Amino acid sequence: MLAKRKMQSKELAEILDITPANLSILKTGKAKGIRFDTLEAICNALDCQPGDIIEYVKE
């Protein structure tokens, strides 16, 4: 979605007011979870739905 919106990770991190390192953890799937307000902010910034940026993968 970042590429579709022609946005860099650094710019998204600034919009979300989180560190680029924390955004990287979310992007790589290494996060154990995500707060709903963070998910909402990402969707607002990228003009997308949660299903556009996350997927469930059975371990």
Rosetta blueprint (number, residue, H / E / L):
1 M L
2 L L
3 A L
4 K L
5 R L
6 K L
7 M L
8 Q L
9 S H
10 K H
11 E H
12 L H
13 A H
14 E H
15 I H
16 L H
17 D L
18 I L
19 T L
20 P H
21 A H
22 N H
23 L H
24 S H
25 I H
26 L H
27 K H
28 T H
29 G L
30 K L
31 A L
32 K L
33 G L
34 I L
35 R L
36 F H
37 D H
38 T H
39 L H
40 E H
41 A H
42 I H
43 C H
44 N H
45 A H
46 L H
47 D L
48 C L
49 Q L
50 P H
51 G H
52 D H
53 I H
54 I L
55 E L
56 Y L
57 V L
58 K L
59 E L
